Amino acid sequence: MLTALGLLGVTAGCSGAPSNQPADGPVEIRFSWWGNAGRAELTNKAIAEFEAANPNIKVKPEYGDIGGYFDKLATQVAANDAPDVITMGGAYPAEYANRGALLDLSTVSGSLDLSKMDQGALENGQVQGKQYGVSTGANALSIVVNPAVFQAAGVAVPDDSTWSWEDFARTAAEITSKSPKGTYGTATVLTHDSLDAFARQHGESLYTQDGQLGLNQDTVRDYFDYSSKLSETGAAPSASETVEKLDVSTEQTLMGMGKAAMMLTWSNSLSALSKASGADLRLLKLPGETPTPGIWLQSSQFYTISARSKQADAAAKLISFLVNNEAAAKIIQSDRGVPSNSEMRDAIKDLLTPQGKVEAAYIDQIGKMDFAPTFIGPTGSTAVSEITARINTEVLFRRLTPEKAAEQWISESKAAIGK
């Protein structure tokens, strides 16, 4: 992926300017996203509504699991074969925008109405003051909980207004010890996103406003040490099982199979995980949120347009439809996060499933918290999440101590972002 991303600087200036004018006849645009079969079904229904309202535009869907999605995208972009509308997340909009691969959306403002979007959501999609991404909805890190697993183990669900990371680890280990073999207190060890929250709870941040690393080596060491102990104590799966479960579908996760009491993940995963497990799942705030919150509101995903799209106007119309049209909102609901358009939130509030309502209530709760600002990662930061996962695996298999892992993480991450 990094090799392909590196080619962007070479290829971005070689293509002609995109067409920002409406086409005279029927056109086809490609729309890529990741997700499970449920998301594909919803998205295809929304596409059908769009095509009915725009008979001169045909949308070709391209989707798959998150595993391999960005590798494939990087290769497509480097080969000048990117989809017209590209779904992105995290730091990827900045990564691609800074390499000239995404369209400045002000150039298609006549077909893309962003006037009803929340200001914070708009800012999340901006890179150096220019709009490159359109937020699909709000999202936040959470602990997804299966109360049935707690009950079967005879363990009480924690109070998320006061619990600590030590409480989380102790509770998870107790559940594993009191559950059938193969069922765990927590489905996963820590993730790259939880490293960000972990740092913020220590008064630091993953990145600073000027694009530097914003956390120190001791914090990274404590993070790897904690992750390792979750596995070693049996609170989480073994190193080998953890690796086996990386990038699997929702249905194949331990939470999706009903074999985990807790899982640290994004709040908009609740509906899919509930459907997969057949259980009445809940959302808890992260451990350790007092006295310093580490959580933040983040756009679940972003819709972007390739800088090389030959049908940028049609692509902009699709995005505008997805975020502003009631028919689309009523189909997608909270699958890509709680809508960032207040009118769409009102349109779907009575239609949400019980899980969707839980997600919306959770986002509303987080939105009222006083948390530190977030800073989008600099160019090269998408590689840092891969560095975190790789080094964490080395720690889990005891090939690196937490101390050496932290030293290596700092060194490699600085090299990745060129700082």
C-alpha angles and dihedrals in degrees: 000000000000091000090052091047089051090059091060092081089054098045103035095080095045100073128079123255114280120253109253095176125094112263119244095222139025114311134187125221129186120228121194130194140147130234146096129298092273092058091046091053093050094045093049090052090052090048090053090054090050093049090050090054092042107037093174092062123073117192120209110201121218117184145145143148119312090251106094095002096116094038089057092044093052090052092048093050093048089050091050089245102112121149115256095237112036124189112217139173142195115001095343096099090057092043093054096036092053089053093052096250099119132067121245098240093214085077090066098038090126090067100030117068112197097160095107097048121111111259093235090052091051091051091051088063096049127101117193090343097309125110111240102148137043115213115239091201146307123292138172139191113263145161109251109210132199104205091192091065090049091050094048089053093046092239124135120237107251126247103252093200091070111016123121133207087259089056090050093052094045093048093047093050091049092052092050091051092050097043134080116275110280095032116105139193091234126022094215144021116235125310135210090261091054089053087060091051091043090055093047090053086057092054092259134098138218091245134013125227091262093053101261127130106271102197132073131235095254091059091051090048092052089049094054091043091053093046090051094049092052088061097038094053093047093246086121131024122282121273093261094049091045091055091046089056096051113119095357123147121271091256091055097052117103090244090050090052093048092247100117134064095204140018129184106223144118118303095237088065090074098088095047093044091048091051093047095047097037087223133124098248127191138203124235129185117253118275116255097034092137132109092003118028116223097184126099140178112256134179106258092220140338133231110220135174125229113248087226097052113133089201103046093145092055090045090053091051090054093051092046090051093050095052101033108032120093093212091057092043092052090052100044096033108164098339091113095034132287105315116264091214109084092210090056091049089055091046094057104033094098093042099054119115116240087263091049090053090051089052092049092048090049092052089048089052093049091046090062093055123100103236134161121268119265126229123207114239120261125243108299094029094113086070090056093069088055090048090053093051094046096048092043088056090053089052093048091053089046093240089125130034116229088250094054090041092056092049091050092045093054092047096047094042092052089050091049094055094037095240 
